[in-house]
Amino acid sequence: MIRELIQLVLYIFWILMMSASAESYAQNKRINKRIDLLHKLLKEE
């Protein structure tokens, strides 16, 4: 019983970790796009 509970908690924790890393990955991609755009604009001037 306790073992199943621990497994369940670990599983939920793992899912939360995965979703958090996916979110930060998407955010990093957005930030990188903005930086690239800024860099292009600065180079053109």
mmCIF file of the N, C-alpha and C atoms, coordinates in Angstrom:
data_MODEL
# 
_entry.id   MODEL 
# 
loop_
_atom_site.group_PDB 
_atom_site.id 
_atom_site.type_symbol 
_atom_site.label_atom_id 
_atom_site.label_alt_id 
_atom_site.label_comp_id 
_atom_site.label_asym_id 
_atom_site.label_entity_id 
_atom_site.label_seq_id 
_atom_site.pdbx_PDB_ins_code 
_atom_site.Cartn_x 
_atom_site.Cartn_y 
_atom_site.Cartn_z 
_atom_site.occupancy 
_atom_site.B_iso_or_equiv 
_atom_site.pdbx_formal_charge 
_atom_site.auth_seq_id 
_atom_site.auth_comp_id 
_atom_site.auth_asym_id 
_atom_site.auth_atom_id 
_atom_site.pdbx_PDB_model_num 
ATOM 1   N N  . MET A 1 1  ? 0.832  -1.211 0.000   1.00 0.00 ? 1  MET A N  1 
ATOM 2   C CA . MET A 1 1  ? 0.000  0.000  0.000   1.00 0.00 ? 1  MET A CA 1 
ATOM 3   C C  . MET A 1 1  ? 0.868  1.264  0.000   1.00 0.00 ? 1  MET A C  1 
ATOM 4   N N  . ILE A 1 2  ? 1.798  1.330  0.945   1.00 0.00 ? 2  ILE A N  1 
ATOM 5   C CA . ILE A 1 2  ? 2.666  2.510  1.038   1.00 0.00 ? 2  ILE A CA 1 
ATOM 6   C C  . ILE A 1 2  ? 3.552  2.623  -0.201  1.00 0.00 ? 2  ILE A C  1 
ATOM 7   N N  . ARG A 1 3  ? 3.990  1.469  -0.699  1.00 0.00 ? 3  ARG A N  1 
ATOM 8   C CA . ARG A 1 3  ? 4.843  1.471  -1.888  1.00 0.00 ? 3  ARG A CA 1 
ATOM 9   C C  . ARG A 1 3  ? 4.115  2.038  -3.102  1.00 0.00 ? 3  ARG A C  1 
ATOM 10  N N  . GLU A 1 4  ? 2.855  1.656  -3.255  1.00 0.00 ? 4  GLU A N  1 
ATOM 11  C CA . GLU A 1 4  ? 2.063  2.185  -4.364  1.00 0.00 ? 4  GLU A CA 1 
ATOM 12  C C  . GLU A 1 4  ? 1.871  3.695  -4.233  1.00 0.00 ? 4  GLU A C  1 
ATOM 13  N N  . LEU A 1 5  ? 1.673  4.137  -3.013  1.00 0.00 ? 5  LEU A N  1 
ATOM 14  C CA . LEU A 1 5  ? 1.487  5.564  -2.754  1.00 0.00 ? 5  LEU A CA 1 
ATOM 15  C C  . LEU A 1 5  ? 2.746  6.339  -3.126  1.00 0.00 ? 5  LEU A C  1 
ATOM 16  N N  . ILE A 1 6  ? 3.892  5.816  -2.724  1.00 0.00 ? 6  ILE A N  1 
ATOM 17  C CA . ILE A 1 6  ? 5.167  6.462  -3.046  1.00 0.00 ? 6  ILE A CA 1 
ATOM 18  C C  . ILE A 1 6  ? 5.367  6.506  -4.560  1.00 0.00 ? 6  ILE A C  1 
ATOM 19  N N  . GLN A 1 7  ? 5.053  5.406  -5.231  1.00 0.00 ? 7  GLN A N  1 
ATOM 20  C CA . GLN A 1 7  ? 5.179  5.368  -6.692  1.00 0.00 ? 7  GLN A CA 1 
ATOM 21  C C  . GLN A 1 7  ? 4.276  6.406  -7.346  1.00 0.00 ? 7  GLN A C  1 
ATOM 22  N N  . LEU A 1 8  ? 3.063  6.531  -6.829  1.00 0.00 ? 8  LEU A N  1 
ATOM 23  C CA . LEU A 1 8  ? 2.118  7.497  -7.372  1.00 0.00 ? 8  LEU A CA 1 
ATOM 24  C C  . LEU A 1 8  ? 2.640  8.923  -7.203  1.00 0.00 ? 8  LEU A C  1 
ATOM 25  N N  . VAL A 1 9  ? 3.138  9.229  -6.015  1.00 0.00 ? 9  VAL A N  1 
ATOM 26  C CA . VAL A 1 9  ? 3.673  10.564 -5.738  1.00 0.00 ? 9  VAL A CA 1 
ATOM 27  C C  . VAL A 1 9  ? 4.864  10.858 -6.648  1.00 0.00 ? 9  VAL A C  1 
ATOM 28  N N  . LEU A 1 10 ? 5.754  9.893  -6.799  1.00 0.00 ? 10 LEU A N  1 
ATOM 29  C CA . LEU A 1 10 ? 6.917  10.073 -7.669  1.00 0.00 ? 10 LEU A CA 1 
ATOM 30  C C  . LEU A 1 10 ? 6.487  10.286 -9.116  1.00 0.00 ? 10 LEU A C  1 
ATOM 31  N N  . TYR A 1 11 ? 5.475  9.550  -9.541  1.00 0.00 ? 11 TYR A N  1 
ATOM 32  C CA . TYR A 1 11 ? 4.970  9.662  -10.906 1.00 0.00 ? 11 TYR A CA 1 
ATOM 33  C C  . TYR A 1 11 ? 4.401  11.056 -11.166 1.00 0.00 ? 11 TYR A C  1 
ATOM 34  N N  . ILE A 1 12 ? 3.594  11.545 -10.212 1.00 0.00 ? 12 ILE A N  1 
ATOM 35  C CA . ILE A 1 12 ? 3.017  12.887 -10.327 1.00 0.00 ? 12 ILE A CA 1 
ATOM 36  C C  . ILE A 1 12 ? 4.121  13.937 -10.340 1.00 0.00 ? 12 ILE A C  1 
ATOM 37  N N  . PHE A 1 13 ? 5.101  13.770 -9.457  1.00 0.00 ? 13 PHE A N  1 
ATOM 38  C CA . PHE A 1 13 ? 6.227  14.698 -9.384  1.00 0.00 ? 13 PHE A CA 1 
ATOM 39  C C  . PHE A 1 13 ? 6.990  14.719 -10.707 1.00 0.00 ? 13 PHE A C  1 
ATOM 40  N N  . TRP A 1 14 ? 7.201  13.531 -11.291 1.00 0.00 ? 14 TRP A N  1 
ATOM 41  C CA . TRP A 1 14 ? 7.917  13.414 -12.563 1.00 0.00 ? 14 TRP A CA 1 
ATOM 42  C C  . TRP A 1 14 ? 7.166  14.134 -13.682 1.00 0.00 ? 14 TRP A C  1 
ATOM 43  N N  . ILE A 1 15 ? 5.832  13.976 -13.716 1.00 0.00 ? 15 ILE A N  1 
ATOM 44  C CA . ILE A 1 15 ? 5.011  14.653 -14.725 1.00 0.00 ? 15 ILE A CA 1 
ATOM 45  C C  . ILE A 1 15 ? 5.123  16.169 -14.568 1.00 0.00 ? 15 ILE A C  1 
ATOM 46  N N  . LEU A 1 16 ? 5.087  16.646 -13.328 1.00 0.00 ? 16 LEU A N  1 
ATOM 47  C CA . LEU A 1 16 ? 5.221  18.084 -13.079 1.00 0.00 ? 16 LEU A CA 1 
ATOM 48  C C  . LEU A 1 16 ? 6.570  18.596 -13.566 1.00 0.00 ? 16 LEU A C  1 
ATOM 49  N N  . MET A 1 17 ? 7.622  17.836 -13.289 1.00 0.00 ? 17 MET A N  1 
ATOM 50  C CA . MET A 1 17 ? 8.965  18.217 -13.722 1.00 0.00 ? 17 MET A CA 1 
ATOM 51  C C  . MET A 1 17 ? 9.039  18.295 -15.248 1.00 0.00 ? 17 MET A C  1 
ATOM 52  N N  . MET A 1 18 ? 8.456  17.301 -15.913 1.00 0.00 ? 18 MET A N  1 
ATOM 53  C CA . MET A 1 18 ? 8.489  17.264 -17.377 1.00 0.00 ? 18 MET A CA 1 
ATOM 54  C C  . MET A 1 18 ? 7.734  18.450 -17.972 1.00 0.00 ? 18 MET A C  1 
ATOM 55  N N  . SER A 1 19 ? 6.581  18.768 -17.417 1.00 0.00 ? 19 SER A N  1 
ATOM 56  C CA . SER A 1 19 ? 5.800  19.886 -17.953 1.00 0.00 ? 19 SER A CA 1 
ATOM 57  C C  . SER A 1 19 ? 6.510  21.216 -17.693 1.00 0.00 ? 19 SER A C  1 
ATOM 58  N N  . ALA A 1 20 ? 7.179  21.326 -16.548 1.00 0.00 ? 20 ALA A N  1 
ATOM 59  C CA . ALA A 1 20 ? 7.916  22.550 -16.235 1.00 0.00 ? 20 ALA A CA 1 
ATOM 60  C C  . ALA A 1 20 ? 9.082  22.736 -17.203 1.00 0.00 ? 20 ALA A C  1 
ATOM 61  N N  . SER A 1 21 ? 9.793  21.651 -17.507 1.00 0.00 ? 21 SER A N  1 
ATOM 62  C CA . SER A 1 21 ? 10.928 21.775 -18.420 1.00 0.00 ? 21 SER A CA 1 
ATOM 63  C C  . SER A 1 21 ? 10.457 22.061 -19.844 1.00 0.00 ? 21 SER A C  1 
ATOM 64  N N  . ALA A 1 22 ? 9.322  21.512 -20.229 1.00 0.00 ? 22 ALA A N  1 
ATOM 65  C CA . ALA A 1 22 ? 8.772  21.789 -21.560 1.00 0.00 ? 22 ALA A CA 1 
ATOM 66  C C  . ALA A 1 22 ? 8.371  23.257 -21.671 1.00 0.00 ? 22 ALA A C  1 
ATOM 67  N N  . GLU A 1 23 ? 7.812  23.786 -20.586 1.00 0.00 ? 23 GLU A N  1 
ATOM 68  C CA . GLU A 1 23 ? 7.395  25.182 -20.565 1.00 0.00 ? 23 GLU A CA 1 
ATOM 69  C C  . GLU A 1 23 ? 8.596  26.111 -20.677 1.00 0.00 ? 23 GLU A C  1 
ATOM 70  N N  . SER A 1 24 ? 9.643  25.825 -19.911 1.00 0.00 ? 24 SER A N  1 
ATOM 71  C CA . SER A 1 24 ? 10.831 26.673 -19.959 1.00 0.00 ? 24 SER A CA 1 
ATOM 72  C C  . SER A 1 24 ? 11.529 26.556 -21.309 1.00 0.00 ? 24 SER A C  1 
ATOM 73  N N  . TYR A 1 25 ? 11.454 25.385 -21.925 1.00 0.00 ? 25 TYR A N  1 
ATOM 74  C CA . TYR A 1 25 ? 12.031 25.201 -23.265 1.00 0.00 ? 25 TYR A CA 1 
ATOM 75  C C  . TYR A 1 25 ? 11.314 26.093 -24.280 1.00 0.00 ? 25 TYR A C  1 
ATOM 76  N N  . ALA A 1 26 ? 9.990  26.126 -24.198 1.00 0.00 ? 26 ALA A N  1 
ATOM 77  C CA . ALA A 1 26 ? 9.203  26.959 -25.106 1.00 0.00 ? 26 ALA A CA 1 
ATOM 78  C C  . ALA A 1 26 ? 9.499  28.438 -24.874 1.00 0.00 ? 26 ALA A C  1 
ATOM 79  N N  . GLN A 1 27 ? 9.660  28.815 -23.605 1.00 0.00 ? 27 GLN A N  1 
ATOM 80  C CA . GLN A 1 27 ? 9.969  30.197 -23.263 1.00 0.00 ? 27 GLN A CA 1 
ATOM 81  C C  . GLN A 1 27 ? 11.338 30.584 -23.805 1.00 0.00 ? 27 GLN A C  1 
ATOM 82  N N  . ASN A 1 28 ? 12.312 29.689 -23.660 1.00 0.00 ? 28 ASN A N  1 
ATOM 83  C CA . ASN A 1 28 ? 13.655 29.950 -24.165 1.00 0.00 ? 28 ASN A CA 1 
ATOM 84  C C  . ASN A 1 28 ? 13.648 30.139 -25.673 1.00 0.00 ? 28 ASN A C  1 
ATOM 85  N N  . LYS A 1 29 ? 12.842 29.345 -26.365 1.00 0.00 ? 29 LYS A N  1 
ATOM 86  C CA . LYS A 1 29 ? 12.751 29.486 -27.822 1.00 0.00 ? 29 LYS A CA 1 
ATOM 87  C C  . LYS A 1 29 ? 12.205 30.857 -28.190 1.00 0.00 ? 29 LYS A C  1 
ATOM 88  N N  . ARG A 1 30 ? 11.186 31.305 -27.457 1.00 0.00 ? 30 ARG A N  1 
ATOM 89  C CA . ARG A 1 30 ? 10.611 32.630 -27.718 1.00 0.00 ? 30 ARG A CA 1 
ATOM 90  C C  . ARG A 1 30 ? 11.641 33.722 -27.486 1.00 0.00 ? 30 ARG A C  1 
ATOM 91  N N  . ILE A 1 31 ? 12.366 33.621 -26.379 1.00 0.00 ? 31 ILE A N  1 
ATOM 92  C CA . ILE A 1 31 ? 13.380 34.627 -26.045 1.00 0.00 ? 31 ILE A CA 1 
ATOM 93  C C  . ILE A 1 31 ? 14.475 34.641 -27.104 1.00 0.00 ? 31 ILE A C  1 
ATOM 94  N N  . ASN A 1 32 ? 14.896 33.457 -27.538 1.00 0.00 ? 32 ASN A N  1 
ATOM 95  C CA . ASN A 1 32 ? 15.934 33.374 -28.561 1.00 0.00 ? 32 ASN A CA 1 
ATOM 96  C C  . ASN A 1 32 ? 15.481 33.993 -29.875 1.00 0.00 ? 32 ASN A C  1 
ATOM 97  N N  . LYS A 1 33 ? 14.214 33.809 -30.219 1.00 0.00 ? 33 LYS A N  1 
ATOM 98  C CA . LYS A 1 33 ? 13.687 34.421 -31.441 1.00 0.00 ? 33 LYS A CA 1 
ATOM 99  C C  . LYS A 1 33 ? 13.759 35.938 -31.342 1.00 0.00 ? 33 LYS A C  1 
ATOM 100 N N  . ARG A 1 34 ? 13.410 36.470 -30.184 1.00 0.00 ? 34 ARG A N  1 
ATOM 101 C CA . ARG A 1 34 ? 13.451 37.920 -29.985 1.00 0.00 ? 34 ARG A CA 1 
ATOM 102 C C  . ARG A 1 34 ? 14.874 38.435 -30.085 1.00 0.00 ? 34 ARG A C  1 
ATOM 103 N N  . ILE A 1 35 ? 15.810 37.705 -29.490 1.00 0.00 ? 35 ILE A N  1 
ATOM 104 C CA . ILE A 1 35 ? 17.215 38.111 -29.535 1.00 0.00 ? 35 ILE A CA 1 
ATOM 105 C C  . ILE A 1 35 ? 17.721 38.095 -30.976 1.00 0.00 ? 35 ILE A C  1 
ATOM 106 N N  . ASP A 1 36 ? 17.352 37.064 -31.727 1.00 0.00 ? 36 ASP A N  1 
ATOM 107 C CA . ASP A 1 36 ? 17.753 36.980 -33.134 1.00 0.00 ? 36 ASP A CA 1 
ATOM 108 C C  . ASP A 1 36 ? 17.201 38.160 -33.931 1.00 0.00 ? 36 ASP A C  1 
ATOM 109 N N  . LEU A 1 37 ? 15.947 38.493 -33.680 1.00 0.00 ? 37 LEU A N  1 
ATOM 110 C CA . LEU A 1 37 ? 15.311 39.606 -34.369 1.00 0.00 ? 37 LEU A CA 1 
ATOM 111 C C  . LEU A 1 37 ? 16.026 40.916 -34.043 1.00 0.00 ? 37 LEU A C  1 
ATOM 112 N N  . LEU A 1 38 ? 16.325 41.109 -32.777 1.00 0.00 ? 38 LEU A N  1 
ATOM 113 C CA . LEU A 1 38 ? 17.033 42.303 -32.330 1.00 0.00 ? 38 LEU A CA 1 
ATOM 114 C C  . LEU A 1 38 ? 18.395 42.390 -32.999 1.00 0.00 ? 38 LEU A C  1 
ATOM 115 N N  . HIS A 1 39 ? 19.076 41.263 -33.056 1.00 0.00 ? 39 HIS A N  1 
ATOM 116 C CA . HIS A 1 39 ? 20.404 41.200 -33.658 1.00 0.00 ? 39 HIS A CA 1 
ATOM 117 C C  . HIS A 1 39 ? 20.340 41.570 -35.137 1.00 0.00 ? 39 HIS A C  1 
ATOM 118 N N  . LYS A 1 40 ? 19.329 41.060 -35.828 1.00 0.00 ? 40 LYS A N  1 
ATOM 119 C CA . LYS A 1 40 ? 19.139 41.389 -37.247 1.00 0.00 ? 40 LYS A CA 1 
ATOM 120 C C  . LYS A 1 40 ? 18.927 42.885 -37.428 1.00 0.00 ? 40 LYS A C  1 
ATOM 121 N N  . LEU A 1 41 ? 18.077 43.460 -36.596 1.00 0.00 ? 41 LEU A N  1 
ATOM 122 C CA . LEU A 1 41 ? 17.784 44.887 -36.699 1.00 0.00 ? 41 LEU A CA 1 
ATOM 123 C C  . LEU A 1 41 ? 19.031 45.722 -36.451 1.00 0.00 ? 41 LEU A C  1 
ATOM 124 N N  . LEU A 1 42 ? 19.833 45.316 -35.484 1.00 0.00 ? 42 LEU A N  1 
ATOM 125 C CA . LEU A 1 42 ? 21.054 46.056 -35.178 1.00 0.00 ? 42 LEU A CA 1 
ATOM 126 C C  . LEU A 1 42 ? 22.073 45.936 -36.308 1.00 0.00 ? 42 LEU A C  1 
ATOM 127 N N  . LYS A 1 43 ? 22.139 44.774 -36.925 1.00 0.00 ? 43 LYS A N  1 
ATOM 128 C CA . LYS A 1 43 ? 23.087 44.575 -38.023 1.00 0.00 ? 43 LYS A CA 1 
ATOM 129 C C  . LYS A 1 43 ? 22.705 45.382 -39.257 1.00 0.00 ? 43 LYS A C  1 
ATOM 130 N N  . GLU A 1 44 ? 21.409 45.550 -39.478 1.00 0.00 ? 44 GLU A N  1 
ATOM 131 C CA . GLU A 1 44 ? 20.939 46.271 -40.658 1.00 0.00 ? 44 GLU A CA 1 
ATOM 132 C C  . GLU A 1 44 ? 21.248 47.757 -40.593 1.00 0.00 ? 44 GLU A C  1 
ATOM 133 N N  . GLU A 1 45 ? 21.327 48.303 -39.400 1.00 0.00 ? 45 GLU A N  1 
ATOM 134 C CA . GLU A 1 45 ? 21.553 49.749 -39.262 1.00 0.00 ? 45 GLU A CA 1 
ATOM 135 C C  . GLU A 1 45 ? 22.976 50.143 -39.593 1.00 0.00 ? 45 GLU A C  1 
# 
